[in-house]
Amino acid sequence: MDTGRIMAAVAREIRTQMRGGPVSVGNVARALDVSVRTLQRGLQREGTDFRSMANLLRSQEAAELLGRTDLSVSAISFRLGYTSPANFARAFRSVTGLSPHEYRRGLS
C-alpha cells in the first residue's frame, strides 16, 4: 500500500468501524486488503502506530459527541467501542489532557 495514502485509508476505515462497534488492526487490514504486518509497517513509516491512530480518532469523535450531545460518558465510551468507561476516560485523557467530564464542563 502506498504510504502517502495509508493514513487517509486507515482513518476512514477506523471511523467506519467505530460506527459499528469494536475497532481492530486485523479488521482494518482485511478491509484494506493488506496483511496486518504490512499495515503496521506503513503506519510506522508515517510515524505512528495503529493504537495511537485509533485513540486519536476515537478522542476526536468523543470530543464531538461530548460537545453536541447529552449522551453520558458511559454511552459514548460504548458507542466508540471501548470495553469500559474507565478505559475510554484514560485514552481520552492521554490525547486531550482532560477527562471527558472536564472537557464537557470546559465547553459550557
PDB file as gemmi writes it, atoms N, CA and C in Angstrom:
CRYST1    1.000    1.000    1.000  90.00  90.00  90.00 P 1                      
ATOM      1  N   MET A   1       0.853  -1.179   0.000  1.00  0.00           N  
ATOM      2  CA  MET A   1       0.000   0.000   0.000  1.00  0.00           C  
ATOM      3  C   MET A   1       0.894   1.235   0.000  1.00  0.00           C  
ATOM      4  N   ASP A   2       0.563   2.204  -0.840  1.00  0.00           N  
ATOM      5  CA  ASP A   2       1.293   3.461  -0.948  1.00  0.00           C  
ATOM      6  C   ASP A   2       1.209   4.211   0.376  1.00  0.00           C  
ATOM      7  N   THR A   3       2.387   4.534   0.954  1.00  0.00           N  
ATOM      8  CA  THR A   3       2.383   5.168   2.273  1.00  0.00           C  
ATOM      9  C   THR A   3       1.757   6.553   2.252  1.00  0.00           C  
ATOM     10  N   GLY A   4       1.746   7.203   1.097  1.00  0.00           N  
ATOM     11  CA  GLY A   4       1.124   8.521   1.019  1.00  0.00           C  
ATOM     12  C   GLY A   4      -0.374   8.478   1.248  1.00  0.00           C  
ATOM     13  N   ARG A   5      -1.001   7.345   0.948  1.00  0.00           N  
ATOM     14  CA  ARG A   5      -2.458   7.224   1.108  1.00  0.00           C  
ATOM     15  C   ARG A   5      -2.868   6.404   2.317  1.00  0.00           C  
ATOM     16  N   ILE A   6      -1.910   5.793   2.972  1.00  0.00           N  
ATOM     17  CA  ILE A   6      -2.262   4.862   4.052  1.00  0.00           C  
ATOM     18  C   ILE A   6      -2.977   5.549   5.210  1.00  0.00           C  
ATOM     19  N   MET A   7      -2.534   6.742   5.583  1.00  0.00           N  
ATOM     20  CA  MET A   7      -3.147   7.414   6.727  1.00  0.00           C  
ATOM     21  C   MET A   7      -4.632   7.705   6.471  1.00  0.00           C  
ATOM     22  N   ALA A   8      -4.941   8.226   5.304  1.00  0.00           N  
ATOM     23  CA  ALA A   8      -6.342   8.542   4.990  1.00  0.00           C  
ATOM     24  C   ALA A   8      -7.187   7.276   4.924  1.00  0.00           C  
ATOM     25  N   ALA A   9      -6.646   6.230   4.316  1.00  0.00           N  
ATOM     26  CA  ALA A   9      -7.400   4.974   4.186  1.00  0.00           C  
ATOM     27  C   ALA A   9      -7.640   4.346   5.559  1.00  0.00           C  
ATOM     28  N   VAL A  10      -6.619   4.335   6.398  1.00  0.00           N  
ATOM     29  CA  VAL A  10      -6.762   3.750   7.736  1.00  0.00           C  
ATOM     30  C   VAL A  10      -7.737   4.589   8.556  1.00  0.00           C  
ATOM     31  N   ALA A  11      -7.618   5.911   8.499  1.00  0.00           N  
ATOM     32  CA  ALA A  11      -8.526   6.779   9.257  1.00  0.00           C  
ATOM     33  C   ALA A  11      -9.970   6.553   8.826  1.00  0.00           C  
ATOM     34  N   ARG A  12     -10.185   6.476   7.533  1.00  0.00           N  
ATOM     35  CA  ARG A  12     -11.544   6.251   7.013  1.00  0.00           C  
ATOM     36  C   ARG A  12     -12.102   4.919   7.525  1.00  0.00           C  
ATOM     37  N   GLU A  13     -11.279   3.879   7.496  1.00  0.00           N  
ATOM     38  CA  GLU A  13     -11.743   2.559   7.935  1.00  0.00           C  
ATOM     39  C   GLU A  13     -11.962   2.511   9.448  1.00  0.00           C  
ATOM     40  N   ILE A  14     -11.106   3.162  10.215  1.00  0.00           N  
ATOM     41  CA  ILE A  14     -11.302   3.204  11.668  1.00  0.00           C  
ATOM     42  C   ILE A  14     -12.626   3.904  11.983  1.00  0.00           C  
ATOM     43  N   ARG A  15     -12.884   5.026  11.318  1.00  0.00           N  
ATOM     44  CA  ARG A  15     -14.152   5.740  11.550  1.00  0.00           C  
ATOM     45  C   ARG A  15     -15.354   4.867  11.192  1.00  0.00           C  
ATOM     46  N   THR A  16     -15.249   4.134  10.103  1.00  0.00           N  
ATOM     47  CA  THR A  16     -16.326   3.229   9.697  1.00  0.00           C  
ATOM     48  C   THR A  16     -16.549   2.165  10.767  1.00  0.00           C  
ATOM     49  N   GLN A  17     -15.466   1.571  11.254  1.00  0.00           N  
ATOM     50  CA  GLN A  17     -15.594   0.524  12.269  1.00  0.00           C  
ATOM     51  C   GLN A  17     -16.096   1.070  13.598  1.00  0.00           C  
ATOM     52  N   MET A  18     -15.742   2.306  13.933  1.00  0.00           N  
ATOM     53  CA  MET A  18     -16.232   2.897  15.187  1.00  0.00           C  
ATOM     54  C   MET A  18     -17.748   2.945  15.203  1.00  0.00           C  
ATOM     55  N   ARG A  19     -18.345   3.208  14.062  1.00  0.00           N  
ATOM     56  CA  ARG A  19     -19.809   3.269  13.984  1.00  0.00           C  
ATOM     57  C   ARG A  19     -20.450   1.912  14.217  1.00  0.00           C  
ATOM     58  N   GLY A  20     -19.700   0.836  13.942  1.00  0.00           N  
ATOM     59  CA  GLY A  20     -20.259  -0.497  14.058  1.00  0.00           C  
ATOM     60  C   GLY A  20     -19.830  -1.259  15.290  1.00  0.00           C  
ATOM     61  N   GLY A  21     -18.988  -0.664  16.139  1.00  0.00           N  
ATOM     62  CA  GLY A  21     -18.535  -1.359  17.337  1.00  0.00           C  
ATOM     63  C   GLY A  21     -17.030  -1.349  17.467  1.00  0.00           C  
ATOM     64  N   PRO A  22     -16.466  -2.458  17.933  1.00  0.00           N  
ATOM     65  CA  PRO A  22     -15.031  -2.503  18.202  1.00  0.00           C  
ATOM     66  C   PRO A  22     -14.184  -2.300  16.945  1.00  0.00           C  
ATOM     67  N   VAL A  23     -13.027  -1.697  17.156  1.00  0.00           N  
ATOM     68  CA  VAL A  23     -12.066  -1.432  16.089  1.00  0.00           C  
ATOM     69  C   VAL A  23     -10.853  -2.322  16.335  1.00  0.00           C  
ATOM     70  N   SER A  24     -10.369  -2.970  15.282  1.00  0.00           N  
ATOM     71  CA  SER A  24      -9.165  -3.793  15.445  1.00  0.00           C  
ATOM     72  C   SER A  24      -8.265  -3.654  14.230  1.00  0.00           C  
ATOM     73  N   VAL A  25      -6.978  -3.817  14.475  1.00  0.00           N  
ATOM     74  CA  VAL A  25      -5.999  -3.737  13.396  1.00  0.00           C  
ATOM     75  C   VAL A  25      -6.256  -4.829  12.362  1.00  0.00           C  
ATOM     76  N   GLY A  26      -6.668  -5.996  12.802  1.00  0.00           N  
ATOM     77  CA  GLY A  26      -6.965  -7.097  11.888  1.00  0.00           C  
ATOM     78  C   GLY A  26      -8.120  -6.773  10.963  1.00  0.00           C  
ATOM     79  N   ASN A  27      -9.178  -6.189  11.522  1.00  0.00           N  
ATOM     80  CA  ASN A  27     -10.337  -5.828  10.696  1.00  0.00           C  
ATOM     81  C   ASN A  27     -10.002  -4.724   9.708  1.00  0.00           C  
ATOM     82  N   VAL A  28      -9.206  -3.749  10.146  1.00  0.00           N  
ATOM     83  CA  VAL A  28      -8.810  -2.667   9.241  1.00  0.00           C  
ATOM     84  C   VAL A  28      -7.933  -3.223   8.123  1.00  0.00           C  
ATOM     85  N   ALA A  29      -6.975  -4.081   8.471  1.00  0.00           N  
ATOM     86  CA  ALA A  29      -6.100  -4.677   7.450  1.00  0.00           C  
ATOM     87  C   ALA A  29      -6.924  -5.469   6.429  1.00  0.00           C  
ATOM     88  N   ARG A  30      -7.861  -6.260   6.911  1.00  0.00           N  
ATOM     89  CA  ARG A  30      -8.725  -7.042   5.998  1.00  0.00           C  
ATOM     90  C   ARG A  30      -9.511  -6.128   5.066  1.00  0.00           C  
ATOM     91  N   ALA A  31     -10.071  -5.060   5.634  1.00  0.00           N  
ATOM     92  CA  ALA A  31     -10.864  -4.131   4.828  1.00  0.00           C  
ATOM     93  C   ALA A  31     -10.013  -3.443   3.759  1.00  0.00           C  
ATOM     94  N   LEU A  32      -8.740  -3.241   4.060  1.00  0.00           N  
ATOM     95  CA  LEU A  32      -7.836  -2.588   3.111  1.00  0.00           C  
ATOM     96  C   LEU A  32      -7.106  -3.598   2.229  1.00  0.00           C  
ATOM     97  N   ASP A  33      -7.399  -4.877   2.455  1.00  0.00           N  
ATOM     98  CA  ASP A  33      -6.811  -5.972   1.671  1.00  0.00           C  
ATOM     99  C   ASP A  33      -5.285  -5.991   1.750  1.00  0.00           C  
ATOM    100  N   VAL A  34      -4.770  -5.823   2.980  1.00  0.00           N  
ATOM    101  CA  VAL A  34      -3.335  -5.946   3.240  1.00  0.00           C  
ATOM    102  C   VAL A  34      -3.162  -6.804   4.493  1.00  0.00           C  
ATOM    103  N   SER A  35      -1.951  -7.286   4.701  1.00  0.00           N  
ATOM    104  CA  SER A  35      -1.689  -8.035   5.931  1.00  0.00           C  
ATOM    105  C   SER A  35      -1.553  -7.059   7.091  1.00  0.00           C  
ATOM    106  N   VAL A  36      -1.746  -7.572   8.284  1.00  0.00           N  
ATOM    107  CA  VAL A  36      -1.587  -6.755   9.488  1.00  0.00           C  
ATOM    108  C   VAL A  36      -0.175  -6.179   9.519  1.00  0.00           C  
ATOM    109  N   ARG A  37       0.816  -7.003   9.223  1.00  0.00           N  
ATOM    110  CA  ARG A  37       2.209  -6.546   9.262  1.00  0.00           C  
ATOM    111  C   ARG A  37       2.471  -5.445   8.234  1.00  0.00           C  
ATOM    112  N   THR A  38       1.915  -5.565   7.042  1.00  0.00           N  
ATOM    113  CA  THR A  38       2.077  -4.528   6.017  1.00  0.00           C  
ATOM    114  C   THR A  38       1.445  -3.218   6.490  1.00  0.00           C  
ATOM    115  N   LEU A  39       0.279  -3.314   7.093  1.00  0.00           N  
ATOM    116  CA  LEU A  39      -0.392  -2.143   7.628  1.00  0.00           C  
ATOM    117  C   LEU A  39       0.456  -1.496   8.721  1.00  0.00           C  
ATOM    118  N   GLN A  40       0.957  -2.307   9.637  1.00  0.00           N  
ATOM    119  CA  GLN A  40       1.778  -1.784  10.730  1.00  0.00           C  
ATOM    120  C   GLN A  40       3.049  -1.110  10.203  1.00  0.00           C  
ATOM    121  N   ARG A  41       3.695  -1.715   9.211  1.00  0.00           N  
ATOM    122  CA  ARG A  41       4.908  -1.116   8.632  1.00  0.00           C  
ATOM    123  C   ARG A  41       4.586   0.209   7.953  1.00  0.00           C  
ATOM    124  N   GLY A  42       3.480   0.268   7.235  1.00  0.00           N  
ATOM    125  CA  GLY A  42       3.080   1.509   6.580  1.00  0.00           C  
ATOM    126  C   GLY A  42       2.825   2.625   7.576  1.00  0.00           C  
ATOM    127  N   LEU A  43       2.139   2.299   8.666  1.00  0.00           N  
ATOM    128  CA  LEU A  43       1.879   3.301   9.699  1.00  0.00           C  
ATOM    129  C   LEU A  43       3.181   3.731  10.371  1.00  0.00           C  
ATOM    130  N   GLN A  44       4.067   2.779  10.589  1.00  0.00           N  
ATOM    131  CA  GLN A  44       5.359   3.086  11.199  1.00  0.00           C  
ATOM    132  C   GLN A  44       6.153   4.058  10.319  1.00  0.00           C  
ATOM    133  N   ARG A  45       6.112   3.859   9.014  1.00  0.00           N  
ATOM    134  CA  ARG A  45       6.803   4.781   8.094  1.00  0.00           C  
ATOM    135  C   ARG A  45       6.227   6.183   8.171  1.00  0.00           C  
ATOM    136  N   GLU A  46       4.946   6.271   8.542  1.00  0.00           N  
ATOM    137  CA  GLU A  46       4.291   7.572   8.685  1.00  0.00           C  
ATOM    138  C   GLU A  46       4.466   8.155  10.093  1.00  0.00           C  
ATOM    139  N   GLY A  47       5.174   7.428  10.950  1.00  0.00           N  
ATOM    140  CA  GLY A  47       5.480   7.931  12.289  1.00  0.00           C  
ATOM    141  C   GLY A  47       4.417   7.688  13.331  1.00  0.00           C  
ATOM    142  N   THR A  48       3.571   6.686  13.097  1.00  0.00           N  
ATOM    143  CA  THR A  48       2.528   6.385  14.070  1.00  0.00           C  
ATOM    144  C   THR A  48       2.330   4.876  14.156  1.00  0.00           C  
ATOM    145  N   ASP A  49       1.394   4.476  14.957  1.00  0.00           N  
ATOM    146  CA  ASP A  49       1.011   3.070  15.049  1.00  0.00           C  
ATOM    147  C   ASP A  49      -0.511   3.001  15.133  1.00  0.00           C  
ATOM    148  N   PHE A  50      -1.030   1.805  14.973  1.00  0.00           N  
ATOM    149  CA  PHE A  50      -2.482   1.640  14.904  1.00  0.00           C  
ATOM    150  C   PHE A  50      -3.177   2.121  16.175  1.00  0.00           C  
ATOM    151  N   ARG A  51      -2.663   1.732  17.321  1.00  0.00           N  
ATOM    152  CA  ARG A  51      -3.322   2.092  18.586  1.00  0.00           C  
ATOM    153  C   ARG A  51      -3.375   3.609  18.768  1.00  0.00           C  
ATOM    154  N   SER A  52      -2.280   4.287  18.489  1.00  0.00           N  
ATOM    155  CA  SER A  52      -2.248   5.747  18.629  1.00  0.00           C  
ATOM    156  C   SER A  52      -3.238   6.407  17.684  1.00  0.00           C  
ATOM    157  N   MET A  53      -3.267   5.920  16.453  1.00  0.00           N  
ATOM    158  CA  MET A  53      -4.171   6.499  15.468  1.00  0.00           C  
ATOM    159  C   MET A  53      -5.630   6.251  15.857  1.00  0.00           C  
ATOM    160  N   ALA A  54      -5.946   5.048  16.278  1.00  0.00           N  
ATOM    161  CA  ALA A  54      -7.316   4.730  16.691  1.00  0.00           C  
ATOM    162  C   ALA A  54      -7.722   5.566  17.903  1.00  0.00           C  
ATOM    163  N   ASN A  55      -6.815   5.714  18.871  1.00  0.00           N  
ATOM    164  CA  ASN A  55      -7.129   6.516  20.058  1.00  0.00           C  
ATOM    165  C   ASN A  55      -7.347   7.978  19.698  1.00  0.00           C  
ATOM    166  N   LEU A  56      -6.540   8.512  18.793  1.00  0.00           N  
ATOM    167  CA  LEU A  56      -6.710   9.899  18.366  1.00  0.00           C  
ATOM    168  C   LEU A  56      -8.063  10.093  17.685  1.00  0.00           C  
ATOM    169  N   LEU A  57      -8.406   9.209  16.769  1.00  0.00           N  
ATOM    170  CA  LEU A  57      -9.679   9.329  16.053  1.00  0.00           C  
ATOM    171  C   LEU A  57     -10.871   9.127  16.980  1.00  0.00           C  
ATOM    172  N   ARG A  58     -10.756   8.183  17.898  1.00  0.00           N  
ATOM    173  CA  ARG A  58     -11.835   7.983  18.868  1.00  0.00           C  
ATOM    174  C   ARG A  58     -11.995   9.214  19.747  1.00  0.00           C  
ATOM    175  N   SER A  59     -10.870   9.807  20.159  1.00  0.00           N  
ATOM    176  CA  SER A  59     -10.934  11.004  21.008  1.00  0.00           C  
ATOM    177  C   SER A  59     -11.543  12.175  20.259  1.00  0.00           C  
ATOM    178  N   GLN A  60     -11.238  12.306  18.978  1.00  0.00           N  
ATOM    179  CA  GLN A  60     -11.851  13.368  18.177  1.00  0.00           C  
ATOM    180  C   GLN A  60     -13.362  13.176  18.090  1.00  0.00           C  
ATOM    181  N   GLU A  61     -13.770  11.935  17.855  1.00  0.00           N  
ATOM    182  CA  GLU A  61     -15.206  11.640  17.790  1.00  0.00           C  
ATOM    183  C   GLU A  61     -15.854  11.863  19.156  1.00  0.00           C  
ATOM    184  N   ALA A  62     -15.159  11.456  20.224  1.00  0.00           N  
ATOM    185  CA  ALA A  62     -15.683  11.641  21.578  1.00  0.00           C  
ATOM    186  C   ALA A  62     -15.844  13.122  21.886  1.00  0.00           C  
ATOM    187  N   ALA A  63     -14.867  13.938  21.502  1.00  0.00           N  
ATOM    188  CA  ALA A  63     -14.947  15.377  21.748  1.00  0.00           C  
ATOM    189  C   ALA A  63     -16.173  15.967  21.045  1.00  0.00           C  
ATOM    190  N   GLU A  64     -16.414  15.500  19.831  1.00  0.00           N  
ATOM    191  CA  GLU A  64     -17.584  15.973  19.104  1.00  0.00           C  
ATOM    192  C   GLU A  64     -18.876  15.557  19.817  1.00  0.00           C  
ATOM    193  N   LEU A  65     -18.947  14.301  20.246  1.00  0.00           N  
ATOM    194  CA  LEU A  65     -20.144  13.810  20.940  1.00  0.00           C  
ATOM    195  C   LEU A  65     -20.334  14.503  22.288  1.00  0.00           C  
ATOM    196  N   LEU A  66     -19.244  14.751  22.994  1.00  0.00           N  
ATOM    197  CA  LEU A  66     -19.341  15.445  24.278  1.00  0.00           C  
ATOM    198  C   LEU A  66     -19.846  16.874  24.091  1.00  0.00           C  
ATOM    199  N   GLY A  67     -19.495  17.477  22.965  1.00  0.00           N  
ATOM    200  CA  GLY A  67     -19.890  18.855  22.717  1.00  0.00           C  
ATOM    201  C   GLY A  67     -21.284  19.032  22.158  1.00  0.00           C  
ATOM    202  N   ARG A  68     -21.752  18.069  21.380  1.00  0.00           N  
ATOM    203  CA  ARG A  68     -23.031  18.299  20.689  1.00  0.00           C  
ATOM    204  C   ARG A  68     -24.161  17.397  21.155  1.00  0.00           C  
ATOM    205  N   THR A  69     -23.901  16.507  22.105  1.00  0.00           N  
ATOM    206  CA  THR A  69     -24.973  15.640  22.598  1.00  0.00           C  
ATOM    207  C   THR A  69     -25.005  15.662  24.126  1.00  0.00           C  
ATOM    208  N   ASP A  70     -26.067  15.099  24.664  1.00  0.00           N  
ATOM    209  CA  ASP A  70     -26.183  14.928  26.108  1.00  0.00           C  
ATOM    210  C   ASP A  70     -25.925  13.476  26.507  1.00  0.00           C  
ATOM    211  N   LEU A  71     -25.336  12.705  25.599  1.00  0.00           N  
ATOM    212  CA  LEU A  71     -25.030  11.310  25.919  1.00  0.00           C  
ATOM    213  C   LEU A  71     -24.112  11.243  27.134  1.00  0.00           C  
ATOM    214  N   SER A  72     -24.325  10.238  27.962  1.00  0.00           N  
ATOM    215  CA  SER A  72     -23.442  10.052  29.117  1.00  0.00           C  
ATOM    216  C   SER A  72     -22.065   9.605  28.642  1.00  0.00           C  
ATOM    217  N   VAL A  73     -21.081   9.789  29.500  1.00  0.00           N  
ATOM    218  CA  VAL A  73     -19.726   9.340  29.185  1.00  0.00           C  
ATOM    219  C   VAL A  73     -19.730   7.829  28.949  1.00  0.00           C  
ATOM    220  N   SER A  74     -20.505   7.099  29.722  1.00  0.00           N  
ATOM    221  CA  SER A  74     -20.611   5.649  29.528  1.00  0.00           C  
ATOM    222  C   SER A  74     -21.170   5.306  28.162  1.00  0.00           C  
ATOM    223  N   ALA A  75     -22.232   6.001  27.763  1.00  0.00           N  
ATOM    224  CA  ALA A  75     -22.836   5.738  26.455  1.00  0.00           C  
ATOM    225  C   ALA A  75     -21.851   6.050  25.332  1.00  0.00           C  
ATOM    226  N   ILE A  76     -21.115   7.143  25.471  1.00  0.00           N  
ATOM    227  CA  ILE A  76     -20.123   7.498  24.451  1.00  0.00           C  
ATOM    228  C   ILE A  76     -19.020   6.452  24.394  1.00  0.00           C  
ATOM    229  N   SER A  77     -18.572   6.004  25.555  1.00  0.00           N  
ATOM    230  CA  SER A  77     -17.484   5.019  25.573  1.00  0.00           C  
ATOM    231  C   SER A  77     -17.892   3.732  24.860  1.00  0.00           C  
ATOM    232  N   PHE A  78     -19.086   3.257  25.103  1.00  0.00           N  
ATOM    233  CA  PHE A  78     -19.529   2.027  24.446  1.00  0.00           C  
ATOM    234  C   PHE A  78     -19.820   2.252  22.966  1.00  0.00           C  
ATOM    235  N   ARG A  79     -20.330   3.423  22.645  1.00  0.00           N  
ATOM    236  CA  ARG A  79     -20.601   3.760  21.244  1.00  0.00           C  
ATOM    237  C   ARG A  79     -19.312   3.754  20.424  1.00  0.00           C  
ATOM    238  N   LEU A  80     -18.193   4.133  21.055  1.00  0.00           N  
ATOM    239  CA  LEU A  80     -16.910   4.190  20.365  1.00  0.00           C  
ATOM    240  C   LEU A  80     -16.113   2.892  20.467  1.00  0.00           C  
ATOM    241  N   GLY A  81     -16.716   1.863  21.066  1.00  0.00           N  
ATOM    242  CA  GLY A  81     -16.097   0.548  21.080  1.00  0.00           C  
ATOM    243  C   GLY A  81     -15.165   0.268  22.244  1.00  0.00           C  
ATOM    244  N   TYR A  82     -15.174   1.115  23.267  1.00  0.00           N  
ATOM    245  CA  TYR A  82     -14.352   0.832  24.449  1.00  0.00           C  
ATOM    246  C   TYR A  82     -15.042  -0.223  25.294  1.00  0.00           C  
ATOM    247  N   THR A  83     -14.249  -1.018  25.996  1.00  0.00           N  
ATOM    248  CA  THR A  83     -14.819  -2.083  26.820  1.00  0.00           C  
ATOM    249  C   THR A  83     -15.347  -1.570  28.148  1.00  0.00           C  
ATOM    250  N   SER A  84     -14.887  -0.372  28.553  1.00  0.00           N  
ATOM    251  CA  SER A  84     -15.396   0.211  29.796  1.00  0.00           C  
ATOM    252  C   SER A  84     -15.219   1.725  29.751  1.00  0.00           C  
ATOM    253  N   PRO A  85     -16.039   2.439  30.519  1.00  0.00           N  
ATOM    254  CA  PRO A  85     -15.879   3.893  30.601  1.00  0.00           C  
ATOM    255  C   PRO A  85     -14.502   4.295  31.143  1.00  0.00           C  
ATOM    256  N   ALA A  86     -13.941   3.488  32.034  1.00  0.00           N  
ATOM    257  CA  ALA A  86     -12.612   3.807  32.588  1.00  0.00           C  
ATOM    258  C   ALA A  86     -11.539   3.758  31.496  1.00  0.00           C  
ATOM    259  N   ASN A  87     -11.608   2.746  30.635  1.00  0.00           N  
ATOM    260  CA  ASN A  87     -10.652   2.665  29.530  1.00  0.00           C  
ATOM    261  C   ASN A  87     -10.810   3.859  28.594  1.00  0.00           C  
ATOM    262  N   PHE A  88     -12.050   4.234  28.324  1.00  0.00           N  
ATOM    263  CA  PHE A  88     -12.319   5.392  27.490  1.00  0.00           C  
ATOM    264  C   PHE A  88     -11.742   6.655  28.123  1.00  0.00           C  
ATOM    265  N   ALA A  89     -12.026   6.876  29.394  1.00  0.00           N  
ATOM    266  CA  ALA A  89     -11.554   8.084  30.076  1.00  0.00           C  
ATOM    267  C   ALA A  89     -10.029   8.166  30.067  1.00  0.00           C  
ATOM    268  N   ARG A  90      -9.375   7.045  30.278  1.00  0.00           N  
ATOM    269  CA  ARG A  90      -7.909   7.004  30.274  1.00  0.00           C  
ATOM    270  C   ARG A  90      -7.367   7.373  28.894  1.00  0.00           C  
ATOM    271  N   ALA A  91      -7.935   6.794  27.854  1.00  0.00           N  
ATOM    272  CA  ALA A  91      -7.485   7.078  26.491  1.00  0.00           C  
ATOM    273  C   ALA A  91      -7.779   8.535  26.117  1.00  0.00           C  
ATOM    274  N   PHE A  92      -8.946   9.035  26.493  1.00  0.00           N  
ATOM    275  CA  PHE A  92      -9.319  10.414  26.180  1.00  0.00           C  
ATOM    276  C   PHE A  92      -8.362  11.387  26.869  1.00  0.00           C  
ATOM    277  N   ARG A  93      -8.056  11.119  28.121  1.00  0.00           N  
ATOM    278  CA  ARG A  93      -7.136  11.984  28.871  1.00  0.00           C  
ATOM    279  C   ARG A  93      -5.736  11.952  28.261  1.00  0.00           C  
ATOM    280  N   SER A  94      -5.310  10.792  27.778  1.00  0.00           N  
ATOM    281  CA  SER A  94      -3.960  10.706  27.212  1.00  0.00           C  
ATOM    282  C   SER A  94      -3.835  11.545  25.938  1.00  0.00           C  
ATOM    283  N   VAL A  95      -4.933  11.740  25.221  1.00  0.00           N  
ATOM    284  CA  VAL A  95      -4.910  12.538  23.990  1.00  0.00           C  
ATOM    285  C   VAL A  95      -5.170  14.015  24.273  1.00  0.00           C  
ATOM    286  N   THR A  96      -6.141  14.309  25.148  1.00  0.00           N  
ATOM    287  CA  THR A  96      -6.573  15.694  25.347  1.00  0.00           C  
ATOM    288  C   THR A  96      -5.992  16.356  26.597  1.00  0.00           C  
ATOM    289  N   GLY A  97      -5.544  15.547  27.554  1.00  0.00           N  
ATOM    290  CA  GLY A  97      -5.073  16.104  28.820  1.00  0.00           C  
ATOM    291  C   GLY A  97      -6.198  16.359  29.812  1.00  0.00           C  
ATOM    292  N   LEU A  98      -7.425  16.043  29.417  1.00  0.00           N  
ATOM    293  CA  LEU A  98      -8.601  16.258  30.265  1.00  0.00           C  
ATOM    294  C   LEU A  98      -9.437  14.990  30.329  1.00  0.00           C  
ATOM    295  N   SER A  99     -10.149  14.828  31.431  1.00  0.00           N  
ATOM    296  CA  SER A  99     -11.119  13.740  31.489  1.00  0.00           C  
ATOM    297  C   SER A  99     -12.309  14.144  30.620  1.00  0.00           C  
ATOM    298  N   PRO A 100     -13.137  13.190  30.207  1.00  0.00           N  
ATOM    299  CA  PRO A 100     -14.329  13.549  29.434  1.00  0.00           C  
ATOM    300  C   PRO A 100     -15.223  14.557  30.169  1.00  0.00           C  
ATOM    301  N   HIS A 101     -15.375  14.400  31.485  1.00  0.00           N  
ATOM    302  CA  HIS A 101     -16.207  15.321  32.268  1.00  0.00           C  
ATOM    303  C   HIS A 101     -15.596  16.726  32.277  1.00  0.00           C  
ATOM    304  N   GLU A 102     -14.269  16.805  32.468  1.00  0.00           N  
ATOM    305  CA  GLU A 102     -13.603  18.112  32.458  1.00  0.00           C  
ATOM    306  C   GLU A 102     -13.749  18.779  31.078  1.00  0.00           C  
ATOM    307  N   TYR A 103     -13.603  17.977  30.035  1.00  0.00           N  
ATOM    308  CA  TYR A 103     -13.729  18.504  28.685  1.00  0.00           C  
ATOM    309  C   TYR A 103     -15.126  19.079  28.470  1.00  0.00           C  
ATOM    310  N   ARG A 104     -16.146  18.324  28.863  1.00  0.00           N  
ATOM    311  CA  ARG A 104     -17.531  18.782  28.680  1.00  0.00           C  
ATOM    312  C   ARG A 104     -17.813  20.038  29.493  1.00  0.00           C  
ATOM    313  N   ARG A 105     -17.315  20.082  30.730  1.00  0.00           N  
ATOM    314  CA  ARG A 105     -17.504  21.278  31.561  1.00  0.00           C  
ATOM    315  C   ARG A 105     -16.846  22.503  30.924  1.00  0.00           C  
ATOM    316  N   GLY A 106     -15.696  22.313  30.307  1.00  0.00           N  
ATOM    317  CA  GLY A 106     -14.994  23.418  29.661  1.00  0.00           C  
ATOM    318  C   GLY A 106     -15.716  23.966  28.454  1.00  0.00           C  
ATOM    319  N   LEU A 107     -16.622  23.188  27.891  1.00  0.00           N  
ATOM    320  CA  LEU A 107     -17.383  23.638  26.721  1.00  0.00           C  
ATOM    321  C   LEU A 107     -18.557  24.533  27.098  1.00  0.00           C  
ATOM    322  N   SER A 108     -19.003  24.438  28.375  1.00  0.00           N  
ATOM    323  CA  SER A 108     -20.182  25.214  28.747  1.00  0.00           C  
ATOM    324  C   SER A 108     -19.829  26.617  29.141  1.00  0.00           C  
TER     325      SER A 108                                                      
END                                                                             
